[in-house]
Amino acid sequence: KAGVTQTPRYLIKTRGQQVTLSCSPISGHRSVSWYQQTPGQGLQFLFEYFSETQRNKGNFPGRFSGRQFSNSRSEMNVSTLELGDSALYLCASSPQTATYEQYFGPGTRLTVT
Amino acid sequence: TQLLEQSPQFLSIQEGENLTVYCNSSSVFSSLQWYRQEPGEGPVLLVTVVTGGEVKKLKRLTFQFGDARKDSSLHITAAQPGDTGLYLCAGLYGNQFYFGTGTSLTVIP
């Protein structure tokens, strides 16, 4: 089976812009979770989607949003980008829910200037 | 809020040495996972422990879940350069995994 894929791998944006990141889970996996990884805060949970519904949400501002499509592919959107949003954004898929084994993608490196 | 603290934060050792990484919290977790992450890649799951006091072995890696399910340790025997990477613990609290601060391990040939 192909692993989790994320596009794009690298992205440079300017403050105030918005960005959309994409994640394709492992075939058959219905749960997709998003995480933000920074040197200072480590890996922090953003949200989880299961069967097109947001199942769980972390402690991030409303500028961070996501959605999941019927084929389980997921997108994450960040509006009004701030310098502090620079991070590695990781997507993880799971067969059932994120409380089971998670398989991570390689991430999207976002730099906000 | 960091529910899980890992120590040490950085570790540099010679090939063949043994090491232990600790993952501590004041919270009780339903389960705990260990991951290894290499530069430019996402974390890769190494093990899941569920029962307090549980010990799991994966070749030269030994994982232990504390009796009270608040802490865990990862012990590597005879470290090899291929063990180099960022080791992360993640505890399941409620219906969400909380990740530790990470331990960056470098094994020098």
Interface residues (C-beta under 8 A of the other chain):
Chain A: V4 Y35 G42 L43 Q44 F45 E48 R55 N56 G58 L90 A92 T97 A98 T99 E101 Q102 Y103 F104 G105 P106 G107
Chain B: Q2 S30 S31 Y35 G40 E41 G42 P43 V44 L45 T48 L88 A90 L92 N95 Q96 F97 Y98 F99 G100 T101 G102
